[in-house]
């Protein structure tokens, strides 16, 4: 990847962080964004509000970065760099990761609740539910391990008492999915006020998942 391409990706990460604020799924220094860059990744720095980010402040990490590497001390990437590293290593089909503290989804995560099949758009995250990973202290390997397990076969999950992680083939799709998870969480919370909501069956969700394989794709004859 050329220096020009890297600079474009750095600026796209900054714009994604700002877009997350505009969408209301992040605020201040909460949350983080990363994107694959060759054999490494670019990630937002620790403790910097989105409005203060610029392309130069985005941190490069190799995908094999370890806890004792100097780059972590010198560059100070997001405290959740382990989640981003581990997901991009485990999921070669995904090239972007966003983490948010969006309100409704985090409210469900505080209760350790999955988002079940209350709406067919749950399938946008890749399965019949959006799982909630168990709690672990932020910035730890344990939290990354929990997220990795909750995201098996999925593109989004909740983190208990914490927030949301969403993956995408690119930054736009990752942030779209993070926002969609927040919308689904709000819908679920509203439905719960009327009682236990009915769920779509596994068979119905399987039909949706099958339809999603070609949704939005144009055929060669179009």
N, C-alpha and C positions, 0 to 999 in steps of 0.2 A: 504494500500500500504506500502510495506517495505521501510526501509531507502535506500536499494540498488536500488529499483525501482524509488524512488524520485531522487536519485543522477543521475540515467540514464536519467530521464526526464530533469533535470537541464542541463545536458551536451547536450542533444538533442536541447534544446532551444538555447544554445550558438551556436551550429553548425548551427541551422536554421538562426540565425542572420548573421553568416558569409556567409552562402549560399546566402542570400538575397543580400549581397554585391557582391559576385562573379557573380550573375546573373545581376547585374547592376540595381536592383530595389530599392536599398537603399544605403545611404552613411553616413559616420560619425555617428552622434548621432540621425539621423532622423529615424522614424519608431519604431516599437516595436513588441514583440512576446509574446504570452501567451499560456499556455496549462492547461487543467483541471487536478487537483490533488485531488481526493476524494471530500470533501465538500468545496474545495477552488481552487485556481489557482496559478500557478507559472508565473511570468511576469518579463520581462527585467527591469532593474533599469532606473531611469531618468538620462539623460545626460552622459551616458557612451558609447563610441564608441564600435562597435561590436568587434573590435580586442582587446579590453581591458576587455571583459567579461570573467568570469569564473563561474563555477558551484555555488560557494559560493555567488556570487554577484546577482544571480537570487532571486527575492523577492517572498515570499509566502504571499498570501492574502486570508482570508476567503471569500466565495461568498456573505456573508452578510455584508461585510465591508462597513462602512459609513464614511462620510467626516470628522467626528470628532474623528475617531479611532486613537490611538497613533501609530499604526503600520505604518500609512501613513507618520507620521513625522519622525519616527525612521529609517524606511527602505527606504524611498523615491523611490517608484515604478515609472514606466513610468507615465508621466502626463496624458496619455490616459487610465489609469487604469479603469475609469468608463465604457468606451466602452467595454473593455474585460470582466469586471464583469457582465455588463448588458447582453451582448450577450451570455455568457456561462450560465447565469441564465435562459435566455429566450429560449435557444436552446439546450436542453439536448442531441440532436442527434449530436451536434458539440462539439469537444473536443480541438480545437486549433483555435487561432485567430492571424492573422498577419496584420500589418498596414504598408504601404509603402508610400514613396513620389516619386514613379517611374515617369519618365519624361513625357512620352506621355500621360499616364492616367491623370497625374496632369494637363497637358496642356488642356485637355478636361474639367477637373473639374474646371479650372479657368474660363471657359466659361459657367459653369453650365450645361454641356451637358451630357445626358445619352449616352451610347453606344447602338445604336439600332441594329436590326437584319441584320447587314451587312455581317455576316459570321455565319455559323451554330454553331461554337464553343462558341458563346455568350450563348448558352444553358448550357454550362458547369457551369455557375453561377446560374443556376436553373430556368431561365425564358426566356422571349422573348426579354429582354433588360437588360442592366446593369444600374441601376438607379444612378443618382447623387443626393446625399442628400444636402439640403440647407446649407449655410454657418453658422457656429457658432464658437466662439472663442475656440481655442484648449484647451483641458483639462477641458472642462465644461460639466455639465450634459445636457445642451441644445444640444451639439454636439453628445453626446451619444444617446439622444432621437431621433435626426435626423437620425443617422446611423441605429438605431433599426428599424425605420419605413422604410427606404430605403431597408433594408435587409429582410423585411417580404416576405417569400416565395422565398428568394434568398440566395446565398452563397457569393456574392461579391457586393460591391457598390463603387462608387466614393464619395468623400467628397469635396464639392465645395471649391475652392481656397486652397486645402489641399492635398489630396492624395487618397489612396485606402484602403479598409478593405476587407479581404477575410477570410472565415471560412473553416474549414475542419474537417473530422472525426479524423484526426491526423495532426501532424505538416507537414509531407511531402505533404499531399494533400492541406493543406492551402497555403503553399508557392508555390506549383505548380500552384494553381489557381491565386494567386497574379501575378505570372509571365505571365500566360495566359492572364489576363486582360491587362497587359502592351503590349503584342503582339497584341491583338485585337485593342487596342487604336492606336498603330502605323499603323496598317492596315487601320483603319478608317480615320486617319489623311491623309494618302497617297491617299485614295480613294476620299476624299473631294477635293483634288487638281485637280481632273478631273471633278468636279461638284458634284451635290447632288447624292450620290450613290443610286442605287436601293436596296430595302430591301427584305428579305425573308418575305413571308406572315405569318400571325398568324397560318394558317393551316400547312404550311411547318415547322414552328418552333415547333408546337405541335408534329409533326411526329418525329422531332429530340429529343425532350424532352422524348417522349415515348421510342425511341431507346436507349437513355442514361440510362434508368432504368436498362437495362441488359448489357450495353456496358462493355466489359472487364471482365464479370463474367463468370466463367466456370460452365457448367451444371454438375449434378451428374453423367452423363454418359460419361463425357470427361475423 
